[in-house]
Amino acid sequence: GIDLVAMCVNDCLCLGATPLFFLDYVAMGKDNPVLLEQLVRGISEGCQQAGAALIGGETAIMPDVYDPTDFDMAGFCVGASDRSELISGKERITAGDVVIGVPSSGFHSNGYSLVRKVIFEHAGLSVADSMPNSDRTVGEVLLEPTRIYSDTVRQLTDAVGNASVHGIAHITGGGLCENVERILPESVTATMNRSAWEIPAPFKSVQDLGGVAEDEMFRVFNMGLGLVIFVPEDVADAAVEACSTDKYPAMRLGHVTEDAGGKATLV
């Protein structure tokens, strides 16, 4: 449930919008009040983290469509912003901007088809087994909820002002470079330093267990970064501090240069 909220809310935050409310949809093959309570509890927790109201939802029991143990969830978030405060990287990002990385909490709801294939099929591990390079089980690592960045973005705009937030990319499917390129204007290139952050152990474990090429890892997973933010140099230090917590310290990733193409590169 938290993941469902996070995927919607974090996209709203990237536009400079404040999440207002959320609605959910749950479909099941068989009525299961205990499971439904667990799912809605997760959605409610996600909404509390996001600062959004859970104002309603729909539950559909469809035995002819789903197996008795199957369920499906969907949802959407509505956010609001003054038009002048909408954040469009293609309009705001400029040469000289600093690129800042904000850590993820784990896989963040993306790449699980590859994770399941590597962990369960190829390596033969179960959810109760210890995750390699970790003091947690496989199940605990894979079920780590997606970070919801409402507090992070609010602290950022309080610290540097909305006008100084030139762009925010939510690092989801497609990985770091592809998601950053989606918000870049054609007149610049963003160069990010691979040495700026330590890739978390779960990603290394999947790569080692499955023999996955590094290019594929960076194409499928967030590799430890949930948001990438663009700000002017003169507020970069304040932005890094505002986006940091003890558990998840933000960092300078790189810079933006004038170079036609709208590309993001990792060096």
Sequence and secondary structure as in RCSB ss.txt:
>XXXX:A:sequence
GIDLVAMCVNDCLCLGATPLFFLDYVAMGKDNPVLLEQLVRGISEGCQQAGAALIGGETAIMPDVYDPTDFDMAG
FCVGASDRSELISGKERITAGDVVIGVPSSGFHSNGYSLVRKVIFEHAGLSVADSMPNSDRTVGEVLLEPTRIYS
DTVRQLTDAVGNASVHGIAHITGGGLCENVERILPESVTATMNRSAWEIPAPFKSVQDLGGVAEDEMFRVFNMGL
GLVIFVPEDVADAAVEACSTDKYPAMRLGHVTEDAGGKATLV
>XXXX:A:secstr
 HHHHHHHHHHHHHTT EEEEEEEEEEESS  HHHHHHHHHHHHHHHHHHT EEEEEEEEE TTTS TT EEEEE
EEEEE  GGG   HHHH  TT EEEEEE SSSTT SHHHHHIIIIIIS   TTSB TTSSSBHHHHHT      H
HHHHHHHHHH GGG  EEEE  TTHHHHHHHTT  TTEEEEE GGGS   HHHHHHHHHHT  HHHHHHHS TTE
EEEEEE GGGHHHHHHHT  SSS  EEEEEEEE TT EEEE 
